[in-house]
């Protein structure tokens, strides 16, 4: 009897060479059990029951709190990890929870912008959270007095935001979406806003590159030379305040390069190496 390779045998079978079939010995193995277990014959959906409802399973008085559709993955992950109840861990958890709640409170609401327009929607968003704004053609700063403030509650094209002062408001990057499409914004103060970082400045330079003339980022300690370099897009910027921020050589170099790109720009709050040598 002539022996053929597996590939040849498959080809011969596919071509219909029936004379080779008696010589084939196919080993059949049952890889999957198709036999129905005795306990599931009368109730074929027994496997769908939660473990707490199956007979013979261990359970305690906490069975009453067992979820019907299985536990949450987040709960399972927490239970599998060691829970730290130290005061430092609790304080960290409280701080994280408050931050997440603040970010959620700054969620972008499309309906608010559809009803009020971009300028009045941004004004309501900022003033309600403690900031102050000023409209084009007005010298009055509008800010909240207690829980009340005077702003229109419907769209009016005459109200265009010209200036924003964050004051005591804690503005996060996620909330910046509520401040878009402000084509008349010329003055912006983010002083003491510790959440402002390089990513925030990059977003500002993209959004207000054709209108902003004044920017104050004093005491924004998370800003580095990378954030200063991102301001190269702002061709109309005249004044930039960077008090009490990193004063490294890279930061000084970024400020010098920014002033070189925009000769009309005046950067306040940075001390260059030449000025230090002259004072000595």
SULZIKA-V80602 format. One record per pair of residues at least 6 apart in sequence whose C-alpha atoms are under 6 Angstrom apart, sorted by sequence separation. I is the first residue (numbers start at 1). J is the second residue. If there is no record, write none. Layout:
BEGIN
I,J + I,J
END
This chain:
BEGIN
259,265 + 134,141 + 113,121 + 133,141 + 133,142 + 132,142 + 132,143 + 127,143 + 127,144 + 162,184 + 163,185 + 162,185 + 172,195 + 213,236 + 136,160 + 161,185 + 162,186 + 163,187 + 164,188 + 165,189 + 166,190 + 196,220 + 209,233 + 213,237 + 216,240 + 217,241 + 218,242 + 221,245 + 135,160 + 163,188 + 186,211 + 191,216 + 197,222 + 198,223 + 209,234 + 212,237 + 213,238 + 214,239 + 215,240 + 216,241 + 217,242 + 218,243 + 219,244 + 229,254 + 135,161 + 136,162 + 186,212 + 189,215 + 190,216 + 191,217 + 194,220 + 197,223 + 201,227 + 205,231 + 219,245 + 225,251 + 238,264 + 239,265 + 241,267 + 243,269 + 135,162 + 185,212 + 186,213 + 187,214 + 188,215 + 189,216 + 190,217 + 191,218 + 192,219 + 193,220 + 238,265 + 239,266 + 240,267 + 241,268 + 242,269 + 134,162 + 192,220 + 202,230 + 205,233 + 241,269 + 134,163 + 198,227 + 205,234 + 225,254 + 133,163 + 133,164 + 132,164 + 132,165 + 131,165 + 131,166 + 131,167 + 116,154 + 117,155 + 131,169 + 116,155 + 130,169 + 119,160 + 119,161 + 122,178 + 122,179 + 106,175 + 108,178
END
